[in-house]
């Protein structure tokens, strides 16, 4: 249903939709990489254990992807970013 709107025909995708999807995937991948960079600082400065830092990362990832999927599913309102509920 969403893919029908973004395709040019059977088996062909618009360049703009592919660009937008690849940018979203790259942003979410960079979030995981950046969290790995500052997790040691978070662990040392706040005194968290490694398992607590892992839970924080897992909850953050689950929240990030679930809001992205909800934003894709909900098309009544336009959003500024896929994960934010604010109107443009």
N, C-alpha and C positions, 0 to 999 in steps of 0.2 A: 504494500500500500504506500509506504513512504518511498520505496525505490521506484515505483512507477512514475512518481512526480519528478524524480531526478534523472531519469534515463532519457536518451534521445530515441530509443527504439529498442527492439529486442537485442540484448547483449551489448549495448553501447551506453556508456555513462557520460554525462556532461563533464567537461574538464573542470569546471568550477566546483561541482559537487565532490569530485575526487580530491581537488586541492583542499577544500574545507575539511573533508574527512581525514586527510593525511595530517593537516595541521592540528586537529583535535587529538589524534593518536599521538603525535609528537609531544604535544603539551602534557598529556597524561603520563607519557613515558618520562619526560623530564621531571615531573613531580616526584616520581619514585626515585630517580637518580639524585635529585636535590635532597630528598629526605635522608638518603644514605650518607650524604656528605655532612649534614649537621646532626645526625643522631648521636655521634660520640660526644659532641658538645652538650647536647640535651641530657645525655646520661651523666656526664661529669658535673655539670653545673647544678642540676636539680636533684641529683642523687638517685635517679631511676635505675632499676636493674635492666638487663638486656631484654628480659621477657616483657617488662612493662613498655619499653620502647617499641618492641615488636607489636604489641597490642595496639598502641597508638597508631602505628603505621597501617595496620590491617583495618582498623576502624576508619581511618582517613581514606584509604583506597576504596573501601566499600561505599562510603558516603559519596565520594567523588563519582564513581561509576554509576551508582543508583540515581543520583540527581541528573546525570547526563542522559540516562535511559528514560527517565521520567520526562525530561525536557523534550526529547525526541518524540515521545508518545503524545505529549500534550501540545496541540497545535492551535489552541484557541487564542493564546496571547503570544505576541512576539517577545523574545527575550534578548537582552543585550549580549549575554554569553549563555551557552547551553546550560551551565550549572547555576545560574542566578535567576531568581524569580522576579526581578525588577523589569518593569516595562521600559522600552526605549521611547 
